[in-house]
């Protein structure tokens, strides 16, 4: 086995929570408000079955092929040619997804703070820091996630509480005034974030307490949904009908915070939460790309390809989109269909194929004995 580290199911949850929410807390309110209007806070709730389904699918595939991730058990299920073909397809998807994360991170940092900093500097800086974490292995990533988890969650809770005086309850009325369809439509366009639970397959082989995977996987999904509901609700209660017009609604609502004319201008808190969350998310996804590539190439060690793949991600993040507006258009059009197909539908197909394969193998010895 290339990776010999071990982590706990709780550490797995600590990695998954910020990995899904890092980009979600900043962009999801605007995306959902475009379709759900004042019901944007309901949209994440509709995705609860999707999140739980992804945990179930990945866990069942792990039980059928313990010690393997999606790059490896694709070969076991589809044969060497079909599995290797699907594996390289997934690796290109991971590369594309990671490049989008990097570009989104850099655009946010430059738009909200480092206005004159070249985008390549922001991207390369994050990749370099994450490369050191990836080279350390899964244990280093898990421990870093545990350290940063309070720095990610506590500021969000504090911001929500400090915004209470500026919230207007009438902004969410009428609840489902146009039925449940608008909130359901908003949920469809954020389902891609829950599809990222596919990356769990790269952690399950290294768990020391696999019997707790279902528990912490479910807790993580519920925590993600609750956080999305709170951030969406805070956005609409403060901004009202202009939420969908804001590029980063959560960044804008924190500007309303003013306690005793002293504690204000706390935008840096959201920037810190974003940077911490993106570090955990990108490090984890970067690790999945590196580990999956090493396994696809049948290498004995993955550390030698960490920096080359990091350089490739920097280049691709510049090429992947010309500007922020094009990226937003991609997330609300092509990405809304393309990502769920790869992260949800294909794993479902693999599970279905694996169950059929298992059933066929169980029947084969019996039929041969009868003959």
PAVOLUM-38428 format. One record per residue: residue in one letter; x, y, z of N, C-alpha, C, O, CB in turn. Coordinates in steps of 0.05 Angstrom, whole numbers, plus 5000, padded with zeros to 4 digits. Atoms other than C-alpha are relative to their C-alpha. Glycine has a CB too. Example, Ala and Ser with C-alpha at 12.3 -4.5 7.8 and 13.67 -1.06 7.14 Angstrom:
2
A501849765000524649105156501850245000503950245013498050015025/S498449764999527349795143498550225014499550445018500950094971/
//
This chain:
371
X501749765000500050005000501850255000503750275015498150005025/X498449765002502750684980499950175025501950275035499150174976/X500549844975499751045041499649815023498049635023497550184997/X500150184977500850725109498850145025498750025046502749905006/X501149854977497751265153497349905008495949764993499950294994/X502650074989491651165197498750245012500050405025500349775021/X501649784988486151655217497549885012496849655006499450224979/X502550094988479751605257497650104984497950274967499850105030/X502449925014472651675233499350295007498350444990497649825007/X500449724992472152325272501750194984500850404975500550045030/X498349835016478152605236499150014971499350214957502949885000/X501250005026474852395171497850214998497750364979498849724993/X502149804999468852815190501050285001499950464989498149955023/X498849744998473353395208501250094974501450334969502249995022/X499049945027476253365138497850064981497950244964501849784990/X502249975019469653295101498450265005497750394985498149765003/X501749764994465953865137501050254987499550384972499850045030/X499049765013470454445115500449964970500450154954502550105013/X499550065029471854095048497650064983497850154961500949724996/X502549955014464554155028499350305002498350424983497849825009/X501049734994463254835060501850224992501050454990499350025029/X498049785004469655215044499150194978499150434982502749884993/X501049835021466955464978497050055002496050254992500749884973/X502949984998459655354995499050245016497050365007499049755012/X501149794983458755865050500250274987498650454994501550015027/X499749745013461056435005498350024975497150244971502950044993/X501449985026457756264939497249884999495549974983501649874979/X502650145001451755814955497750195005495750174991500049785021/X502449824997447156384982499250144975496950174970500750205022/X500649865025447756764917498849824979496949904966502550144989/X501150195020446556154873497249915007495549914989501949754999/X502750094993440555904912498050235000495650184993500149875028/X501949785000437456594919499150074972496950174968501350255013/X500849955028437456664843497549854992495949944977502349934981/X502350175008432456094838497949985022495549965016501049734993/X501850044978429356034907499050255013497150245029501349835021/X500849744989428756774925500149985031502249915042497150074991/X500050004971426656834999500149735013500549705037497650155010/X500050284989426356075006502849874997503049634999497949834986/X497350115004433855994994501049845024502649665021502050224994/X499150154976434755745066498849725001499849555015499250155025/X501250275001430255145050501549824981501649574984497150024992/X498750155022434354924989502049795011501949565001501450184981/X498150214991440054575027498649765013499749545012501950125020/X501450234987434954145065499249794980499249554986497550115015/X500850195020432653835000502349824992501949594982499050154975/X497750165008439753584989500849805022502849655018502350184994/X499450194979439753175054500049714989501949574995498050035023/X499950285011437852525017502449954982503549734981497449944985/X497850035019443252654965502649955016504249785010500350244982/X497750034983448552735019500249735014502349605014500150225021/X500150264987446352115057500449774980501649574986497449975015/X499750205021445951724992502949974992503949754988498350084975/X497250025008453151904974501649865022503449705015501150284996/X498650144978455551675043499549704998501349545001499250115027/X500750285002451751025034501449864976502449644980497049984997/X498850125024454350894963503049965004504049744998499550184975/X497050024996461651034980500649795021502549635018501250275009/X499650204979461050615044499549714990501049534997498250065024/X500650275010457850025008502249904980503049674981497350004985/X497850075018463250034954502549935015504149755008500650234980/X497750054983468450055009499849725013501749575015500450215021/X500450264988465349445042500449774980501449564987497249985012/X499650205021465449064976502949984992503949764985498350074976/X497149995008472649274961501650155022502550375017500450134972/X498549874978476049435028502950054992504149894978499949845026/X497249935006482749785023500450134973502650184965501649765002/X499849885027481150074954498350264999496350295013499149804979/X501649765006478650754929498849974972499149774959501750255003/X501550025025474750914866501849954976501049834957498450264995/X498150055022480950904822500749714999501149604977502650175004/X499250294999482550194845497749824995497949634979501349945027/X502150195003475849864850498550034973496949874966498050025023/X501049985027473850134782501149774983499749664966500650274987/X498750225015478749624754498849735009498449564992503150005005/X501150254990475949074799497249954989496449724985500050005030/X502850035009468849214775499849984970498349824959498450245010/X500349975029469849394701502149864984502149874960499950294993/X497850125015476049004684502350214996501950445001499149904973/X497749825001482949294670499750234980500250464987502549844993/X500349785020481449674606497950205008498450445008499449884973/X502249824992474749954628500650155025500050395027497449845003/X499449874975477150104698502150214998501950425009500849795021/X497849815004483550444676499050254984499850474989502349874985/X501249785016479550854625498350195019498650435017498249894978/X501649844982474651074679501850145020501350375028498049835015/X498249884981480451204727501350254989501550465003502249805007/X498749765012484051684679497950224996498650464998501449934974/X502149815002477352024667499650155026499350395027497449874990/X500349884973476552134742502450185007502050395019499649795021/X497749844993483652394749499950274985500750474997502649854992/X500349755014482352914695497850175013498050425014499449954970/X502149854986475953104731501050125026500550355032497649815006/X498849894975479753184797501850234994501750445008501649785015/X498349785007484853614762498450254993499050475001501849924976/X501749785008479354054732498650125024498550365027497949914979/X501449914976475554094798501950155018501250365029498849765015/X498049874983481854274837500850274988501250475003502549835003/X499249755013483654814786497850215004498450445007500549954970/X502249814995476755124794500050105029499550345034497349864994/X499849924972477555124870502150215004501750425017500549765018/X497849814998484255474864499250284988499850484999502549894985/X500749755013481555994815497850155016498050405018498949954972/X502149884983475356124858501250135025500550355032497849805007/X498649904976479856214919501550264993501350465007501949805011/X498449775008484456694882498350244993498950475000501849934977/X501849785008478757104853498850145025498550385026497849904981/X501149894975475657184922502050185015501450405023499049785018/X497949854986482257404954500650264986500950475000502549835002/X499349765015483757904899497750205000498250445002500849934971/X502449835001476658174896499550145027498750375027497549844992/X500749894973476058284971502350125015501950265035498849785016/X497849904984483058454994502550074984503350304983500849795019/X497549965013489358374952499650094971500049934952501849755001/X500949915026487058804894502150004978501649954955498850275002/X497949975020493758904859501949774999503949784984501550255006/X498250245000496858224873499549834975497149784969499649845026/X500450175023497957804810498749745009499449625029502749944986/X501650244993493157214810501849755002501349575018497849954980/X498250234999498856724797501449985026502149755035502050024977/X498650004974502156924862498249885022499049725038500950295009/X501950104980495856784903499649704997499549555016497350154997/X500450285006494756114869502449835008502249635021499349964971/X497650154995501955884873500649985030501649785039502450134985/X499550014971502456074946498349795014499349645031499350275012/X501750204988496555634965500949724992501049545009497150044991/X499150265009499055054923502549915014502849685022500550004969/X497550074986505955084954499649925028500849725037501950244999/X500550074972503355075025498649735002499349565018498250225013/X501450265000498554505009501749774992501349555001497550024982/X498250215009504054114975501549885023501949635024502050104979/X498550104976507854065041498149825016499049615027501050235017/X501950164985501553795075499549734986499349534999497350155004/X500550245015500253295019502349805002501949565005499450074970/X497650184997507353025023500149875027501349665030502550164995/X500050114973506252915097498149765003498449605021499250215020/X501750234999500752415082497350055013496750285021501349785014/X502749974991493652295105499850075030498050215038498449744995/X500049934972495352345179500550295005499250425022502149835015/X499449714997498253045171497550164991496850355004502450074982/X502449865009492053255132497849995021496450195025499049884973/X502250044980487352975185500650175025498850295036499849715008/X499349844977491153315242499750294995498850455012502849945010/X500449725008491253975205497150075000496350295009501350064972/X502949945001483753925194498950025029497250195034498549774986/X500949984972482753805269500850275013499250395027501149775017/X499149754989486854415286498450234990497750425004503050044994/X501449775012483254865237497049995003495750194997500750004971/X503050024998476154605250498850225018496950345010499349735011/X501149784984474955085309500350284987498650454990501350005028/X499549755013477955655269498050054977497650274968502850024990/X502049995022472855495214497250045010495650194999500249754983/X502850004991466555395255499350225020497250355018499449735014/X500649804979467055875315499650284988497750414996502350015020/X500649735011467756515273497450014985496050224986502250074980/X502750005013461656315232497850035020495950185015499749744983/X502049984979457656215295500050295012497850405017500649805022/X499949734989460056885323498850214982497350384991502950075006/X501149815020458357265259497049985000495650184999501249944972/X502950045001451356965258498750135025496650255022499349704999/X501149884976450157185330500250305000498350445009501449895025/X499749715001452857885319498250134980497850384982502950074994/X501849895020448257975260497150015009495450124994500349854974/X502850024991441957855300498650285001496350294992499949885028/X501449745000440458605310499350114972497550274969501650215014/X500449905027440758715235498149824983497649884960502650034985/X501750195015436158135215497150095001496150185021500249725012/X502849935003429158275190498449754993498549664970499650224979/X501550255004424457665198498150024976497649814964498549935024/X501949975022419657945145501349934973499949884953498950284999/X498650065026424957815091499549724990499849674966502950065003/X500350275010423457075089497049934995496349714988501049805021/X502950045005415857175081499350084972500550264961498350165020/X501450244990411856875050501749754996503049724975497349974986/X498550255002415056195063498649824980496249764983500349865028/X501150165022413955765001497650134988495650004983499349725010/X502349855011409356304974499449914972497149924963500650295000/X500450105027410356014904500349694999500849584978502050134981/X499850294999410355284927502949925006504650085012499149884974/X497350114993416354834938501949994976504349944980499749725012/X498350035024418854854866502450204999504650114992498350054975/X497649825000423355484873502249905018504649915010499150285008/X497950104982427055204933501249744990503549694994498849965029/X498950255011427654524899501850064976503849924973497649834991/X498349925022430554864838502650115010504850054999498650214982/X497549904987435555234882501749775010504149785009499450195022/X498650234990437354564913501549854978503749754982498149815015/X498750145022438854264845502750124992504549984985498150004976/X497549875009444154784830502250005021504350115016499350294992/X497950034981447954644894500649715007502149655025499350155026/X499650294995447653884891502949924995503949725007498249834982/X497250075006454853884864501750015025503649855027501150204979/X498549994975457454074933499849745015501749655028499150245017/X500450264986454553434962501149774985501849564996497049965005/X498650205016457353034905502949975007504149765002499850074970/X497250014992464253204932500449795022502749735029500950275010/X499750224981462852674985501249754988502049575002497349945013/X498650215014465552204933502949975009504049745010499950044969/X497250004992472452394958500449845026502749785033501050285004/X499850174977470851985020501449744994502749615011497349955012/X498850265008473151374981503050005003504249785006499349934971/X497149994997480351624988500850005030503249995036501150254987/X499550014971479751635065499349745013500749655031498650235013/X501050244987475951005081502149785003502149645024497749894985/X498150214997481750525068502050045024503349855032501649974975/X498149944980485850875122498850045028500150145046501650254992/X501349964974480750885179500749785019500949555012497050024996/X499450204979482550545244497549905014497549695027501850135021/X502550084988475250505267497850014979496050194980499350185025/X501949995023471250345204497149965008495350034993500949794980/X502850044991465150145244498550265006496150265008499949815024/X501249744994463950885259499750184976498950414978501750145021/X500249845024464051115187497250114995496850344989500949844976/X502849925005456451125180499250235019497850425011498249775003/X500749804980455751525244501150274994499650474993500949915028/X498849745005460752065229499550114972499550354968503049985005/X500949915026458852085156497350145001497050354989499949774980/X502649884997451652225175500150275015498850465008498149815014/X499749754985453652745227501250224983500350454985501949955025/X498849805017458053095176498050124980498050364976502449884985/X502049915019452453135125498050195014497350405003498549764987/X502049844985447553405177501250275008499950485007499049865025/X498749754992452653925201500450184976500150424978502849935013/X499749845025453954145129497450134993497350374987501049824977/X502649895007446554235116499150225019498150435011497949784999/X500849804980445354605181501650264996500550484998500649895028/X498449765004451155085167499150154975498950394975503049924997/X501049875025448555215096497450145006496950364996499749804978/X502649884993441555345124500550265016499250475010498349815016/X499549774983444355835176501250234983500350464986501949935023/X498849795016448756225126498050114979498050354974502549894986/X502049905019443156255074497950165014497050375004498749764986/X502149854985438156475127501150275009499650475007499149835025/X498849754992442857005154500250194976499750434979502849965012/X499849835024443957265083497450134993497350374988501149844977/X502649895009436657345066498750175022497450365015498149774993/X501149844978434757615135501250285000500050475009500349865026/X498649744999439858175128499750144973499150384973503049965006/X500049875026439958305053497350014986496850184969502049864982/X502750015012432858115034500149934970501549744963498750275003/X500350075028431258124960502450054983502449974959497850154989/X497649955016438158354937502149795004504349814993501250285008/X498150214994441557714961501249894974503649854971498849785016/X499150125025441857424890501750194983503150104965497749914984/X498449805015445058074864502850035011504650144997498650275000/X497349984988451058014910501749764992500849544991499750015031/X498150215009457157624887500749835024500749585022502550124988/X499350144975459157434959498250105022499050285038503050045007/X501949894980452957545004501149995028500750185043497549844998/X499150024972456257285068502150215005502250325027501249725005/X498049794997462057765057498750275004499750445019501950014976/X501449754998457158335049498550045026498450265037498150044977/X501649974976452858185110501750065024500850195043498349755005/X498349954976458758205158500750305002501650395023502649834998/X499549714999459658935139497950155016498350385024500150124971/X502149884984453259075177500649985030499450135046497349864995/X499450044972456358855242501350255012503350355002501949765004/X498949774986457459445289499049995029496750065034499150274986/X500750034972457459325364501250235016503750255017500849735011/X499149774983457859945409501850194984503650324996501549895024/X498449825017460860335350503049945003504750124999499550295007/X497250074996467359965365500849754985502749754970500549965030/X499350255013467159255340498649994973496349934971499149765017/X501150005027466159315265502249964980504549924987498650274994/X498050065022469559215197501449735005503849715007502150224998/X498950274993470358465212500149824975500049584977498349875022/X499850165024470858255139502349815001502249594988500250184976/X497750174999477557965156499449725012500749535007502250135017/X500850254988473957425196499149814979500049574978497750045021/X500950175022470557155134502349924982502449704972497850144984/X497650075016477057195095501649795013502649615000501750254995/X498550204986480456795149498649734999499949524995500450085030/X501650255001474856275150500449884972500749644969497150055006/X499750095027475356235074502749874995502949654984499550234980/X497350105005482856145073500549735014501649545003502150205009/X499750254985482755615128498549774987499549554983499150045029/X501750215013477055235094501149914974501249674968497250104997/X498950085027480255255025502649845004503249664988500550264983/X497650154995486855015054499349705005500649524994501650125024/X500850284994483454395083498849864975499549644969498049995024/X501450115023479154285021502049944978502149714968497950194990/X498250055023484554374969502249805007503049644990501350264991/X498050204992489753975009498949724997500249544987500950055028/X501350265002484853395013499649914971500349694964497350005015/X500550065029482953424939502649964985502749804967498250224987/X497350025012490153524919501249725007502449594990501950235011/X499050264992491952904959498649774985499949584976499549965031/X501450205015486452504924501049984972501349764961496950075000/X498950005028489152714856502749875000503349704982500250294990/X497250115000496352534875499949705006501249544991501750145022/X500250284993494551874908498849834977499749624971498449965026/X501350145022489851674852501849974976501849774962497550144992/X498150015022495051844799502249795004502849634986501350274995/X498050194994500351434834498949714998500349534988501150055028/X501250265001495650844840499349924971499649694963497549995017/X500650065028493450894767502549934985502449764967498650254987/X497550065014500750894745501549775013503749705004501850255000/X498750224985502450324794502750085011504649935009500349764981/X497549914988507850744828500249895028498249825041500150315000/X499550094972510950524894499950225020499750175044502749865001/X500149774982510751224923498850244985499250284961502950085010/X501449785013506551844910501550275004500850474991497250025010/X498849744993511152384939501650124977501950374976501949965024/X498449905022515352444876498350164980499450324964501449784986/X501649865020509352704836498350235013496650355000498149814987/X501549794987506653204888500550274987498650414979500750015030/X499349745011510353814861499350024970498250224962502950065004/X500849985028509453644787496950044996496150204980500849754984/X502949965002501853574797499150275011497250385002498649775014/X500649744989501854204839500550224978498850404975501750065024/X499449815022505154584781497949984979497050194968502849954988/X502150045020500054284733497450135008496050254992499649704994/X502449884990494354524777500150304999498150434993499449915028/X499749705002497155234779499550094971498050284966502950085008/X500449935028497455244703497149974991495950154978501849834982/X502850055008490454944694498150205013496150275001499249725009/X501749814987487455434744500050274985498050424987500950055029/X499949765017489656004698498449954974497050134964502950084994/X501350065025486955654636497049945003495549984984501449764987/X502650124997480555364665497750204996495550124987499749885028/X502149805004476556014662501350284996503250345009498150015025/X498849735005477856724635499550205022501150385026499050104974/X500649804979474457094692497949885019497049665015498950264987/X501850094979469857044752497149974989495749794997500050195023/X502750015011463557174711499549744985497449624986499450254982/X500250255015464856584665499849775019498449575014502449974981/X500150214980466056144726497349985012496249765016502250045022/X502750004989459456344756498049894981496149744988499250285008/X501850115021455956184690500449704998498449564994500650144973/X499550295001459355504689498649855023497449655018503049955000/X501150144977457055324760496949994998495749805008500750155025/X502949995002449855514743498949874975496449864971499050295002/X500950135025449555164675501349734997500249535007500650184976/X498750265006454354624652500849855025500249615027502550054984/X499150134976457254474721497749885016498149685030501450195017/X502350104985450254364750499249724991497949575005497750194998/X500750275011449453754705502449824998502349585003498850034972/X497550165004456653534692501149885026501849655026502150184987/X498950094975458953484764498349785013499449575020500350235020/X501650224988453053074792500149744984500049524995497150085002/X499750245016453652594733502549845007502349605010500050084970/X497550144994460852434750500249925029501249705035502350194993/X499650054972460552474825497849835013498249715034500350265015/X502250144988453752154838499149774982498849544992497750195004/X501150215017451151764778501949784994501249544994499050134974/X498050215007457551394759500549835025500649585022502650134990/X499750184977458851154831497549835005497849605013500550175025/X502450164998451550924833500149764981499449544987497550174996/X499850215020452750534769502149795009501749555006500850124973/X497950194991459250234798498949825023499549585023502450165010/X501250174978455450004861498149804989498249574997498650185020/X501950185012449949704819501549774985500849534988498250154980/X498450205014455149344775501549815019501749575014502050144981/X498650164980459049104836498149805014498949585018501350185021/X501950184988452848814868499249774981498949544990497450155009/X500650205020451048444804502449804997502049564996499450124972/X497650165002458248194799500249815024500949585021502550174997/X499850174975458047944871497949784999498449555006499650185025/X502150205002451347594860500649784980500149554985497350144993/X499250205020453947254798502149815010502049575005501050144974/X497950174989460147004834498949815020499949585022502250175012/X501150184979455946724891498449774987498349554999498250165018/X501650215013451546334842501849814984501049584980498050134982/X498350165017457246074799500949735012500649524999502450154991/X499250264988460045544848497749815003498049564999501350055026/X502350174997453045284861499249864975498649624974497650155012/X500850125025451445194788502049794990501349594978499750224979/X497950205009458144844775499849745016500349535005502850125003/X500350244983456744364833497749834990497849584991499750075029/X502350155010450044174804500749844975499949614972497650194994/X499150145024453144004738501849765007502749624989501450194981/
//
